Amino acid sequence: MTKTKTEKGAKALPLNTILDGDCIEAMNALPANSIDLIFADPPYNLQLKGELHRPDNSKVDAVDDHWDQFDSFKVYDKFTRDWLKAARRLLKPNGAIWVIGSYHNVFRMGAELQNQGYWILNDVVWRKSNPMPNFRGKRFTNAHETLIWASKSEGAKYTFNYEALKALNEGVQMRSDWVIPICNGGERLKDEKGDKAHPTQKPEALLHRVLVGTTNPGDVILDPFFGTGTTGAVAKMLGRDFIGIEREEAYRKVAEKRLSKIRKFDRAALEVTASKRSEPRVPFGQLVERGMLRPGEELYSINGRHKAKVRADGTLIGDDIKGSIHQVGAHLEGAPSCNGWTYWCIKKDGKQVPIDIFRQQIRAEMRN
């Protein structure tokens, strides 16, 4: 069921709806500063010349649809300029955009993003673990596509769920090269004839990573080239709202059928690991004020080599150094920096207890 969201002083957004029509006209009809994230998979302008056949002479189902054909680079560049301009108007001040393309168009999009004032944050290489072979043997196998992630402007406070992506990657920092297979098997949507419903359907795994990493539940995601609805399907599962724009009726029908079968994950499943930077700041002195630690109480380094005493103003004093928990720890270790929260412990019942436990206790109180 379609719902709407109205920003103060603006008309309602047609949430969880596929809009029929030209993407530029449809975007220009939506209220400005209303979208949290845009994921755009525009025509690549592949400039294919003639048919492509496999070694057994069977025809390859290549992207030769009319929507991917432009008369010249000049025409394609104007199209890119116009839709990116319409997209930027829609983004909230702290909004961001993802665009995806191949070597045919991604460099042209990248230049136009910068021309219009977007601020490029990363380019991500989607390395296909099962790419289509190069049948003619005249070039390298084209085994990747490039995504560009950009904020609306240089100073925007865009969403980046660093810890969630790290958790997705088994505790290792997420890199900018993603190995994900292209759509195949049951995920590949088919039309009534049993053929591929869309030649460039993106895998849900790709959108899952994008949306978990750069949006939050309740955010509004716009896809101006909706196709068969991968962005909408993943957004719905993850508790985000979406708006799709698609002018091809055949794709809309497939997307609507697909979306009708999607169910949102339950509330607990939508929660992701929060970024440490987003946690409330707790000064060490607050532990002293609240009596969790007492002036004169001794702290011990986690490696057992050093100790210091707590002062009434929330600083520490060691043998020859006074300062914050971070400054004193760094000095004693002869290091350029030190995270005092994980470095210092107290002794309780013969065991070392990190002082960070007290900080987490205060943070839990602040969240409740």
Secondary structure, 3 states (H helix, E strand, C coil): CCEEECCCCCCCEEECEEECCCHHHHHHCCCCCCEEEEEECCCCCCCCCCCCECCCCCECCCCCCHHHCCCCHHHHHHHHHHHHHHHHHHEEEEEEEEEEECCCCHHHHHHHHHHCCCEEEEEEEEECCCCCCCCCCCCCCCCEEEEEEEECCCCCCCCCCHHHHHHHCCCCCCCCEEECCCCCHHHCCECCCCCECCCCCCCHHHHHHHHHHHCCCCCEEEECCCCCCHHHHHHHHCCCEEEEECCCHHHHHHHHHHHHCCCCCCHHHHCCCCCHHHCCCCCHHHHHHCCCCCCCCEEEECCCCCEEEECCCCCEECCCCEECHHHHHHHHHCCCCCCHHHHEEEEECCEEEECHHHHHHHHHHHHC
